[in-house]
């Protein structure tokens, strides 16, 4: 595995720096775009990694996966009354579809869906952001994980569009808590900083029928785990979900901090990191690395 990762790194190294960091979030605008790391964790918890795989970065929308899992644990099947499980086909921060479908977001990985899920967790936890942070610490076996306050404050300052989604859903009686309270929790989750190694460990339960070796915990039932992986496959990569399924063929979730997690059911969890993004907001080198990996090894679920 180490030789395979080194070969992929050598292949994509000439692309380093291509793309653009997420400068619409001021606190992320200064991140060094010339970084790349990849980590692979097998279902026994063994890690192989290369490059900047131990460098913590802002996980951003990858946090939506953990946020969803927390809600599933509390609400079970009833949560799907408030959020759908269909691909969106529109930008992740679109209000158009939300209005058309009367305040029910298409899926939990677009912003509106993640906000509804955050609203659910706001109703269940005294301090949802602490609950989330403790959850990822446990799953990754890393007690040093923090949320970057500068990043969360920066995102909250520019919250207008997300607040508009939340108020629109509140108008349709699909939002229970104070909007700013939920947004504080939501942005704090996005601002959690983890490395590729952390995320490969933390998402390993998705490759292992819902069981986390690191935490020694059944995080999801096998049935719930299949549902989450299905949502990752159809809706986890913004407007690139179809292309990613075509080229890589694995359930995945990206974040504008430059990370992408991917799942090989029954075998491995993977995290790649490179902060320079393509035009749809996914890591340019991350997608290239996972495409190369898929070409070299027949891991596609299709």
C-alpha positions as CSV (number, residue, x, y, z in Angstrom):
1,X,0.0,0.0,0.0
2,X,2.8,2.4,0.8
3,X,4.4,2.0,-2.6
4,X,1.0,2.5,-4.2
5,X,0.5,5.8,-2.4
6,X,4.0,6.9,-3.2
7,X,3.4,6.2,-6.9
8,X,0.1,8.2,-6.8
9,X,1.9,11.1,-5.1
10,X,4.7,11.1,-7.7
11,X,2.0,11.1,-10.5
12,X,0.1,14.1,-9.2
13,X,3.0,16.1,-7.8
14,X,3.3,18.3,-10.9
15,X,-0.3,19.4,-10.3
16,X,0.5,20.9,-6.8
17,X,-0.9,24.4,-6.5
18,X,-3.4,24.1,-9.3
19,X,-6.9,25.3,-8.3
20,X,-7.8,28.0,-5.7
21,X,-8.2,27.9,-2.0
22,X,-11.5,28.8,-0.4
23,X,-10.9,32.6,-0.2
24,X,-14.6,33.4,0.3
25,X,-13.9,32.3,3.9
26,X,-11.3,34.9,5.0
27,X,-9.7,32.6,7.6
28,X,-9.0,29.9,5.0
29,X,-7.7,32.3,2.3
30,X,-4.1,32.2,3.6
31,X,-3.8,28.4,3.7
32,X,-0.8,27.1,1.7
33,X,-2.1,25.6,-1.5
34,X,1.0,23.5,-2.0
35,X,0.1,20.7,0.4
36,X,-1.0,17.2,-0.3
37,X,-1.5,14.2,2.0
38,X,-3.3,10.8,1.9
39,X,-4.1,8.2,4.5
40,X,-5.7,4.8,4.2
41,X,-7.1,2.9,7.2
42,X,-8.1,-0.8,6.9
43,X,-11.0,-2.2,8.9
44,X,-8.5,-3.5,11.6
45,X,-7.4,0.1,12.2
46,X,-4.0,-0.1,10.5
47,X,-3.0,3.2,8.8
48,X,-0.8,3.8,5.8
49,X,-0.1,7.4,4.8
50,X,2.1,9.7,2.8
51,X,2.8,13.4,2.4
52,X,1.1,16.0,4.6
53,X,-1.2,13.3,6.1
54,X,-0.6,14.4,9.7
55,X,-1.3,18.1,9.1
56,X,-4.6,19.3,10.7
57,X,-6.9,21.2,8.3
58,X,-10.4,22.6,8.5
59,X,-12.8,19.8,7.8
60,X,-15.7,22.1,6.8
61,X,-18.5,20.0,5.1
62,X,-16.9,16.7,6.0
63,X,-18.4,17.5,9.5
64,X,-21.8,17.0,8.0
65,X,-21.2,13.2,8.0
66,X,-20.6,13.2,11.8
67,X,-23.4,15.6,12.3
68,X,-25.8,13.3,10.4
69,X,-24.6,10.2,12.4
70,X,-25.3,11.9,15.7
71,X,-28.8,12.8,14.5
72,X,-29.5,9.2,13.3
73,X,-28.4,7.9,16.7
74,X,-31.0,10.1,18.4
75,X,-33.9,10.2,15.9
76,X,-33.6,7.0,13.8
77,X,-35.9,6.8,10.8
78,X,-38.1,9.7,12.0
79,X,-35.4,12.2,11.0
80,X,-36.1,11.6,7.4
81,X,-39.5,13.3,7.8
82,X,-37.5,16.6,7.9
83,X,-34.7,16.0,5.3
84,X,-34.7,14.0,2.1
85,X,-32.4,11.5,0.6
86,X,-32.3,12.6,-3.0
87,X,-29.5,14.3,-5.0
88,X,-30.0,18.0,-5.4
89,X,-28.7,18.9,-8.8
90,X,-28.3,22.5,-7.7
91,X,-25.5,24.3,-5.9
92,X,-25.0,23.3,-2.3
93,X,-26.1,26.7,-1.0
94,X,-29.2,27.1,-3.2
95,X,-32.4,28.5,-1.8
96,X,-34.5,27.9,-5.0
97,X,-35.1,24.2,-4.4
98,X,-35.8,24.8,-0.7
99,X,-38.6,27.3,-1.5
100,X,-40.0,25.0,-4.3
101,X,-40.1,22.0,-1.9
102,X,-41.6,23.9,1.0
103,X,-38.7,23.9,3.4
104,X,-37.7,20.2,3.2
105,X,-34.0,20.0,2.0
106,X,-33.2,17.4,-0.6
107,X,-30.4,15.7,1.4
108,X,-28.3,16.2,4.6
109,X,-25.2,17.1,2.7
110,X,-26.3,20.3,1.1
111,X,-26.2,23.3,3.4
112,X,-29.9,23.5,4.0
113,X,-30.0,19.8,4.9
114,X,-27.0,20.1,7.2
115,X,-28.7,23.0,9.0
116,X,-31.8,21.0,9.6
117,X,-29.7,18.2,11.0
118,X,-27.8,20.7,13.2
119,X,-31.2,22.0,14.4
120,X,-32.2,18.4,15.4
121,X,-28.9,18.1,17.3
122,X,-29.4,21.5,18.9
123,X,-32.6,20.1,20.4
124,X,-30.9,17.0,21.8
125,X,-27.5,18.3,23.1
126,X,-26.9,21.0,25.8
127,X,-23.8,22.0,23.9
128,X,-23.9,20.4,20.4
129,X,-20.5,21.7,19.3
130,X,-18.9,20.0,22.3
131,X,-20.9,16.8,21.6
132,X,-19.5,16.8,18.1
133,X,-16.0,17.5,19.1
134,X,-16.0,14.7,21.7
135,X,-17.5,12.4,19.1
136,X,-14.8,12.9,16.5
137,X,-12.1,12.7,19.2
138,X,-13.4,9.3,20.2
139,X,-13.7,8.0,16.6
140,X,-10.2,9.2,15.7
141,X,-8.5,8.3,19.0
142,X,-7.1,11.8,19.1
143,X,-7.9,13.9,22.2
144,X,-6.0,16.9,20.8
145,X,-8.7,17.8,18.2
146,X,-10.0,21.4,18.4
147,X,-12.3,23.7,16.5
148,X,-10.5,26.8,15.2
149,X,-12.4,29.8,16.7
150,X,-11.0,32.2,14.1
151,X,-12.5,30.1,11.3
152,X,-15.9,29.6,13.0
153,X,-16.1,33.4,13.8
154,X,-15.2,34.2,10.2
155,X,-17.9,32.0,8.8
156,X,-20.5,33.3,11.3
157,X,-19.7,36.9,10.3
158,X,-20.6,36.0,6.7
159,X,-23.6,33.8,7.6
160,X,-26.3,35.7,5.7
161,X,-27.1,33.1,3.1
162,X,-27.1,30.2,5.5
163,X,-29.3,32.3,7.9
164,X,-31.7,32.9,5.0
165,X,-32.0,29.1,4.4
166,X,-32.7,28.6,8.1
167,X,-35.3,31.3,8.3
168,X,-37.0,30.0,5.2
169,X,-37.2,26.5,6.8
170,X,-38.5,28.1,10.0
171,X,-41.3,29.7,7.9
172,X,-42.2,26.2,6.8
173,X,-42.1,24.9,10.4
174,X,-39.0,22.8,9.7
175,X,-36.7,24.6,12.1
176,X,-37.2,24.5,15.9
177,X,-34.3,26.5,17.5
178,X,-33.0,30.0,17.3
179,X,-31.2,30.4,14.0
180,X,-28.0,32.1,15.3
181,X,-27.7,29.4,18.0
182,X,-27.8,26.7,15.4
183,X,-25.4,28.6,13.1
184,X,-22.9,28.9,15.9
185,X,-22.9,25.1,16.4
186,X,-22.9,24.5,12.6
187,X,-19.8,26.7,12.0
188,X,-18.0,25.4,15.0
189,X,-18.4,21.9,13.5
190,X,-17.1,23.1,10.2
191,X,-14.1,24.7,11.9
192,X,-12.9,21.4,13.5
193,X,-9.4,20.7,12.5
194,X,-8.3,17.1,11.7
195,X,-5.6,15.4,9.7
196,X,-5.9,12.8,7.0
197,X,-4.9,10.2,9.6
198,X,-7.5,11.4,12.0
199,X,-10.3,11.4,9.4
200,X,-9.3,8.0,7.9
201,X,-9.6,6.6,11.4
202,X,-12.8,8.5,12.3
203,X,-14.7,7.4,9.2
204,X,-13.5,3.8,9.3
205,X,-16.8,2.7,10.8
206,X,-18.4,3.5,7.4
207,X,-16.1,0.7,5.8
208,X,-16.8,-1.7,8.7
209,X,-20.6,-2.1,8.8
210,X,-20.9,0.7,11.3
211,X,-18.3,-0.5,13.8
212,X,-15.4,1.7,14.9
213,X,-12.3,-0.3,15.9
214,X,-10.7,2.8,17.3
215,X,-13.6,3.7,19.6
216,X,-14.6,0.0,20.1
217,X,-18.2,1.1,19.4
218,X,-21.0,0.2,17.1
219,X,-21.6,3.7,15.7
220,X,-24.4,2.8,13.3
221,X,-26.3,-0.4,12.6
222,X,-25.3,-2.1,9.4
223,X,-28.6,-0.9,7.8
224,X,-28.0,2.7,8.9
225,X,-24.4,2.5,7.7
226,X,-25.6,1.4,4.2
227,X,-28.0,4.4,4.1
228,X,-25.2,6.8,4.9
229,X,-22.8,5.3,2.3
230,X,-25.6,5.5,-0.3
231,X,-26.1,9.2,0.5
232,X,-22.4,9.8,0.3
233,X,-22.3,8.1,-3.1
234,X,-25.2,10.2,-4.5
235,X,-24.8,13.5,-2.7
236,X,-21.5,13.8,-1.0
237,X,-19.4,15.7,-3.7
238,X,-21.5,18.8,-4.4
239,X,-22.1,19.2,-8.1
240,X,-19.4,16.7,-8.9
241,X,-21.2,13.7,-7.4
242,X,-22.0,12.1,-10.8
243,X,-18.5,12.6,-12.2
244,X,-16.9,11.4,-9.0
245,X,-19.1,8.2,-9.1
246,X,-18.1,7.8,-12.8
247,X,-14.3,8.3,-12.2
248,X,-13.8,7.0,-8.7
249,X,-16.8,4.9,-7.9
250,X,-16.7,5.2,-4.1
251,X,-18.9,6.9,-1.5
252,X,-17.3,10.2,-0.6
253,X,-17.6,13.6,1.1
254,X,-15.6,16.7,0.4
255,X,-15.1,20.0,2.3
256,X,-13.9,23.3,1.1
257,X,-10.9,23.0,3.5
258,X,-9.5,20.7,0.9
259,X,-10.3,17.3,2.4
260,X,-12.1,14.4,0.8
261,X,-13.1,11.2,2.6
262,X,-13.9,8.0,0.7
263,X,-15.1,4.6,1.6
264,X,-14.3,1.1,0.3
265,X,-17.0,-0.9,2.0
266,X,-15.7,-3.9,3.8
267,X,-12.0,-2.8,3.3
268,X,-10.8,0.7,3.8
269,X,-11.5,4.3,4.7
270,X,-9.5,7.0,2.9
271,X,-8.8,10.7,3.4
272,X,-7.0,12.9,1.0
273,X,-6.1,16.6,1.6
274,X,-5.0,19.4,-0.7
275,X,-6.5,22.8,-0.1
276,X,-6.6,24.1,-3.7
277,X,-10.1,23.6,-5.0
278,X,-11.6,23.0,-8.5
279,X,-14.5,25.1,-9.9
280,X,-17.2,23.1,-8.0
281,X,-15.4,23.4,-4.6
282,X,-13.7,20.0,-4.3
283,X,-9.9,19.5,-3.8
284,X,-8.4,19.4,-7.3
285,X,-5.5,17.1,-6.3
286,X,-7.8,15.1,-4.0
287,X,-10.1,14.1,-6.8
288,X,-7.1,13.4,-9.1
289,X,-5.5,11.2,-6.5
290,X,-8.7,9.2,-5.9
291,X,-9.2,8.8,-9.6
292,X,-5.7,7.5,-10.0
293,X,-6.2,5.1,-7.1
294,X,-9.4,3.8,-8.6
295,X,-7.7,3.2,-11.9
296,X,-4.9,1.3,-10.3
297,X,-7.0,-0.9,-8.0
298,X,-10.5,-2.1,-8.7
299,X,-12.2,-0.7,-5.6
300,X,-15.2,0.9,-7.3
301,X,-18.5,-0.2,-5.8
302,X,-20.0,-0.2,-9.3
